[in-house]
Amino acid sequence: MPSLSQWWTNSERTFRRMGRRMRRLLAILANRDESRGALGRHSVMLGSLVVLLGALPLGQAAIGETIRFSLLLTLVMISAVVVNSLQRWIFVVSILIGVASATGLGYAEYFDSRLARIIGEFLALALLGFTALVMFNSLIRAERVAQDTIVGGICVFLLIGLCFTITFILMTDVNPGAFLEGTRSIVRLNSDSSAHATTLLYFSFVTLTTLGYGDVFPVSDMARMFTVAEALTGQLYLVIFMARLVALYVIGVRQNSR
């Protein structure tokens, strides 16, 4: 039977090998993205995110009812599949998750199934979170500053806000009293099934940018924890991304001056 020190040594070697393999995989993905022009597809993602952010409040103002959040979320998921289309295994995984999520969301809309809605939203969160990580890896490993790099950075920031929005929506599905707007609990309404999504989308981006107006606030411990996590994530991302852009710019200037 191996001793504790031998077990620790073997475990440390295993984790080091896993770490090296993961770094090689991330480098391969980033190199393929840059060589095949994957960053140029970020404009598709940016367009779908802008449509989602604008259509929800505009629908309420124009027709007195919010445009279905699930429909707009499906549009963003289609964009995520397009962004991931240059990596074969990522593309296949994205399609499978996206189709399953859209099916669950559609079933929930027509048959008012709470379980199908939760599954669909969870799968959408998985797809968009996965896409944000893939895009972030490509941006961090980019070798020069270009327009696509800036657009991709904006997309990742907006995806972070959207992912936390979906997380908050899931919380209200499981625990309707997790968030309050004034003294009213934020819940899904039968008369306007996407009104609560609009409110939580607003709350998410107010938190991400650390504005903190206080008109919507978390009540449950889990909601408070994720709210703090979003605020920290937003600030850390901006610091890391801006530092990377500055570093790439300085490198580019030095190379051109030689």
Backbone hydrogen bonds, N-H to C=O, Kabsch-Sander energy under -0.5 kcal/mol:
donor,donor_aa,acceptor,acceptor_aa,energy
7,W,3,S,-2.4
8,W,4,L,-2.3
9,T,5,S,-2.3
10,N,6,Q,-2.7
11,S,7,W,-2.3
12,E,8,W,-2.4
13,R,9,T,-2.1
14,T,10,N,-2.1
15,F,11,S,-2.4
16,R,12,E,-2.0
17,R,13,R,-2.3
18,M,14,T,-2.3
19,G,15,F,-2.3
20,R,16,R,-2.4
21,R,17,R,-2.3
22,M,18,M,-2.3
23,R,19,G,-2.4
24,R,20,R,-2.2
25,L,21,R,-2.3
26,L,22,M,-2.5
27,A,23,R,-2.2
28,I,24,R,-2.3
29,L,25,L,-2.4
30,A,26,L,-2.4
31,N,27,A,-2.5
32,R,28,I,-2.4
33,D,29,L,-2.3
34,E,30,A,-2.3
35,S,31,N,-2.6
36,R,32,R,-2.1
37,G,34,E,-0.7
38,A,33,D,-3.1
39,L,33,D,-0.6
40,G,37,G,-0.9
41,R,38,A,-1.7
42,H,39,L,-1.6
43,S,40,G,-0.8
44,V,41,R,-1.0
45,M,41,R,-1.1
46,L,42,H,-2.8
47,G,43,S,-2.3
48,S,44,V,-1.9
49,L,45,M,-2.2
50,V,46,L,-2.3
51,V,47,G,-2.2
52,L,48,S,-2.2
53,L,49,L,-2.5
54,G,50,V,-2.1
55,A,51,V,-3.0
56,L,52,L,-1.4
58,L,54,G,-1.8
59,G,55,A,-2.4
60,Q,56,L,-1.3
61,A,57,P,-1.9
62,A,58,L,-2.5
63,I,59,G,-2.5
64,G,59,G,-0.5
64,G,60,Q,-1.0
65,E,59,G,-1.0
72,L,68,R,-1.6
73,L,69,F,-2.6
74,T,70,S,-1.9
75,L,71,L,-1.5
76,V,72,L,-1.7
77,M,73,L,-2.1
78,I,74,T,-2.2
79,S,75,L,-1.8
80,A,76,V,-2.0
81,V,77,M,-2.0
82,V,78,I,-2.0
83,V,79,S,-2.5
84,N,80,A,-1.9
85,S,82,V,-1.3
87,Q,84,N,-1.2
88,R,86,L,-0.6
91,F,87,Q,-3.2
92,V,88,R,-2.3
93,V,89,W,-2.2
94,S,90,I,-2.6
95,I,91,F,-2.4
96,L,92,V,-2.3
97,I,93,V,-2.5
98,G,94,S,-2.8
99,V,95,I,-2.8
100,A,96,L,-2.1
101,S,97,I,-2.5
102,A,98,G,-2.8
103,T,99,V,-2.3
104,G,100,A,-2.1
105,L,101,S,-2.6
106,G,102,A,-2.6
107,Y,103,T,-2.5
108,A,104,G,-2.1
109,E,105,L,-1.9
110,Y,106,G,-1.9
111,F,107,Y,-2.6
112,D,108,A,-1.4
114,R,112,D,-0.7
117,R,113,S,-1.8
118,I,114,R,-2.3
119,I,115,L,-2.4
120,G,116,A,-2.6
121,E,117,R,-2.6
122,F,118,I,-2.4
123,L,119,I,-2.4
124,A,120,G,-2.1
125,L,121,E,-2.3
126,A,122,F,-2.1
127,L,123,L,-2.4
128,L,124,A,-2.6
129,G,125,L,-2.4
130,F,126,A,-2.2
131,T,127,L,-2.4
132,A,128,L,-2.4
133,L,129,G,-1.9
134,V,130,F,-2.2
135,M,131,T,-2.6
136,F,132,A,-2.5
137,N,133,L,-2.4
138,S,134,V,-1.9
139,L,135,M,-2.4
140,I,136,F,-2.6
141,R,137,N,-1.6
142,A,139,L,-1.0
146,A,144,R,-0.6
150,I,146,A,-1.7
151,V,147,Q,-2.5
152,G,148,D,-2.7
153,G,149,T,-2.1
154,I,150,I,-2.1
155,C,151,V,-2.2
156,V,152,G,-2.3
157,F,153,G,-1.8
158,L,154,I,-2.4
159,L,155,C,-2.7
160,I,156,V,-2.1
161,G,157,F,-1.6
162,L,158,L,-2.2
163,C,159,L,-2.9
164,F,160,I,-2.1
165,T,161,G,-1.7
166,I,162,L,-2.4
167,T,163,C,-2.0
168,F,164,F,-2.5
169,I,165,T,-2.3
170,L,166,I,-2.5
171,M,167,T,-1.8
172,T,168,F,-1.9
173,D,169,I,-1.8
174,V,170,L,-2.0
175,N,171,M,-3.8
178,A,175,N,-2.0
180,L,217,F,-2.4
181,E,184,R,-3.2
182,G,180,L,-0.6
182,G,215,D,-1.3
183,T,181,E,-0.7
184,R,181,E,-1.7
186,I,179,F,-2.2
187,V,185,S,-0.8
189,L,192,D,-0.8
195,A,192,D,-1.5
198,T,194,S,-1.8
199,T,195,A,-1.9
200,L,196,H,-2.4
201,L,197,A,-2.2
202,Y,198,T,-2.1
203,F,199,T,-2.4
204,S,200,L,-2.4
205,F,201,L,-2.0
206,V,202,Y,-2.1
207,T,203,F,-2.2
208,L,204,S,-2.7
209,T,205,F,-1.8
210,T,207,T,-1.4
211,L,206,V,-2.3
212,G,206,V,-0.8
217,F,180,L,-2.2
219,V,178,A,-3.4
220,S,178,A,-1.1
224,R,220,S,-2.2
225,M,221,D,-2.3
226,F,222,M,-2.3
227,T,223,A,-1.9
228,V,224,R,-2.2
229,A,225,M,-2.2
230,E,226,F,-2.2
231,A,227,T,-2.0
232,L,228,V,-2.3
233,T,229,A,-2.6
234,G,230,E,-2.7
235,Q,231,A,-1.7
236,L,232,L,-2.6
237,Y,233,T,-2.6
238,L,234,G,-1.9
239,V,235,Q,-2.1
240,I,236,L,-2.7
241,F,237,Y,-3.0
242,M,238,L,-2.4
243,A,239,V,-2.2
244,R,240,I,-2.2
245,L,241,F,-2.3
246,V,242,M,-2.4
247,A,243,A,-2.3
248,L,244,R,-2.5
249,Y,245,L,-2.3
250,V,246,V,-2.5
251,I,247,A,-2.3
252,G,248,L,-2.3
253,V,249,Y,-2.4
254,R,250,V,-2.3
255,Q,251,I,-2.2
256,N,252,G,-2.1
257,S,253,V,-1.6
258,R,254,R,-0.6
258,R,255,Q,-0.7
